[in-house]
Amino acid sequence: MRTFGILALFVVVATAGAAATRTSLDEFARCLTQAGARFYGTSWCPHCAAQRALFGTSFRHVAYVECSVDGTDQTTAECKQAGVTTYPTWEFADGSRETGTLSLERLAAKTGCRYERDAGIEIHDVPSGRGGVVKLPGAEDVEILELP
């Protein structure tokens, strides 16, 4: 029963921590778009997939331009007209471009958007019930009770 209680606590705290981080990442992605940043990529590019993965579900708020025609290596007219030949390519409001998978910190620096990696989430040791500990994110204000 004690293991179940600890597991339930882990699920609640992990979900709360993920929601706080997700909201922050949503706001950051929206800010990038409002600041005029555009991400050019393709569905088949592994570096583009890595860039999208940094945003998780918040990627839906990023201004993204798909440059492949139906998933092939043919380039769309929009990307040809923009002169994009390398993926991923980020274009910024000042007209500058950077290629490759950019860190979220780098995107923040280029746009002035605020980004804090895992703001407010800390890792804490929690008894596992088997003589060890479990790393739990966001448990700074949670009191762990030993059940009889």
C-alpha positions, -999 to 999 in steps of 0.1 A, spaced: 0 0 0 29 24 8 43 18 -27 9 27 -42 7 59 -22 42 70 -33 34 61 -69 2 81 -68 21 111 -53 47 108 -81 20 109 -108 3 139 -93 35 159 -88 50 149 -122 18 160 -139 17 193 -121 54 200 -129 49 191 -166 19 214 -168 39 243 -154 68 237 -178 44 232 -208 27 265 -202 60 283 -201 71 265 -233 38 275 -250 44 311 -241 80 309 -254 68 294 -287 41 321 -291 67 348 -284 90 334 -311 62 337 -337 52 372 -325 89 383 -327 89 373 -364 110 340 -361 102 314 -388 113 279 -389 119 263 -424 122 225 -424 111 193 -439 92 162 -427 121 139 -436 150 159 -420 162 143 -388 176 177 -375 143 193 -381 126 165 -361 151 171 -333 143 209 -334 105 201 -333 111 177 -304 126 205 -283 92 222 -283 71 191 -277 34 198 -281 42 236 -279 56 233 -315 21 241 -327 27 277 -317 59 281 -338 57 297 -373 68 267 -393 71 264 -431 72 229 -446 97 229 -475 92 194 -488 66 186 -514 45 157 -501 74 143 -481 98 141 -511 131 158 -516 114 183 -539 113 218 -525 81 239 -523 79 272 -542 77 292 -510 110 278 -498 126 283 -532 114 319 -532 128 324 -497 161 310 -508 161 282 -482 184 253 -492 195 240 -458 173 224 -431 165 234 -405 168 271 -412 155 298 -388 148 333 -402 145 362 -378 127 396 -380 160 414 -387 164 393 -419 193 372 -404 193 334 -406 208 305 -387 209 269 -398 210 237 -378 192 226 -347 192 257 -324 189 255 -287 160 272 -271 184 295 -253 199 305 -286 164 312 -300 157 333 -269 189 353 -275 180 360 -311 145 371 -305 145 386 -270 119 361 -259 121 348 -223 130 312 -218 141 295 -186 150 259 -188 127 239 -164 120 270 -144 108 261 -109 113 224 -113 137 207 -90 145 171 -83 141 157 -48 148 123 -32 118 104 -20 118 70 -2 109 42 -26 97 18 0 125 -7 -10 153 9 9 162 33 -20 150 66 -32 131 79 -62 139 111 -80 107 132 -81 104 165 -100 86 194 -83 82 179 -48 97 208 -29 66 215 -9 54 179 -5 57 162 28 63 124 25 47 104 53 57 69 61 26 48 63 23 19 88 
